[in-house]
Amino acid sequence: MRALVAGLEGAIDVVVTPMPDVVARLYSGGRVKVLYLDRDSPPEDLRWALREVLRVLALGPAAAIAAVPVPRLRLVRN
């Protein structure tokens, strides 16, 4: 897993942080893509997520098997 993360760091920013109920999240809406990984997920789940991210980066978003597009959320203050 460390080798995959090290290889990705040249193409995208990788942030390891606690994320309840989510293994990984790829943010691609800005100038730089950011991959957030859950630090508490098992290595098998993280490897699966990293393979999906590699597939997206190499072949495009339509190639991802389990990715779910999510609309951007914005904070609006009244």
C-alpha positions in Angstrom: 0.0 0.0 0.0 2.8 2.4 0.8 4.3 1.9 -2.6 1.0 2.7 -4.3 0.6 5.9 -2.2 4.2 6.9 -2.9 3.6 6.4 -6.6 0.4 8.5 -6.6 1.9 11.4 -4.7 3.6 12.6 -7.9 0.2 12.9 -9.6 -2.2 13.9 -6.8 -2.1 15.0 -3.2 -2.7 12.2 -0.7 -4.1 13.0 2.7 -4.5 10.3 5.4 -7.1 11.3 8.0 -9.9 9.7 10.0 -13.1 9.4 7.9 -16.0 7.6 9.5 -18.0 5.3 7.1 -15.7 6.1 4.1 -12.5 4.3 2.9 -11.4 6.9 0.4 -12.6 10.0 -1.4 -11.1 11.6 -4.5 -11.7 15.3 -4.9 -11.1 16.3 -8.5 -12.9 19.6 -8.7 -10.0 21.9 -8.1 -6.7 22.6 -9.9 -5.0 19.7 -7.9 -6.7 16.3 -7.3 -6.7 15.3 -3.7 -7.2 11.7 -2.5 -8.4 11.4 1.1 -7.8 8.0 2.7 -9.3 6.8 6.0 -6.4 6.1 8.4 -8.5 3.5 10.3 -9.5 1.3 7.3 -8.0 -2.1 6.9 -5.1 -2.4 4.4 -7.2 -4.6 2.0 -9.8 -1.8 1.7 -7.2 0.9 1.2 -5.5 -1.2 -1.6 -8.9 -1.6 -3.3 -9.5 2.1 -3.1 -6.0 2.9 -4.5 -6.6 0.5 -7.4 -9.8 2.3 -8.2 -8.0 5.7 -8.1 -5.3 4.4 -10.4 -8.0 3.2 -12.8 -9.7 6.7 -12.7 -6.4 8.5 -13.3 -5.3 6.2 -16.1 -8.6 5.6 -18.0 -11.0 8.3 -16.8 -13.9 8.5 -14.3 -16.1 6.2 -16.4 -13.6 3.3 -15.8 -14.1 3.2 -12.1 -16.1 0.1 -11.0 -17.3 1.3 -7.6 -16.9 5.1 -7.7 -20.0 7.2 -6.9 -20.1 10.7 -8.2 -21.2 13.2 -5.6 -22.3 16.7 -6.2 -20.2 19.4 -4.7 -21.4 20.6 -1.3 -21.2 24.2 -0.4 -21.6 25.9 2.9 -24.1 28.7 2.9 -24.4 31.1 5.8 -27.5 33.1 6.5 
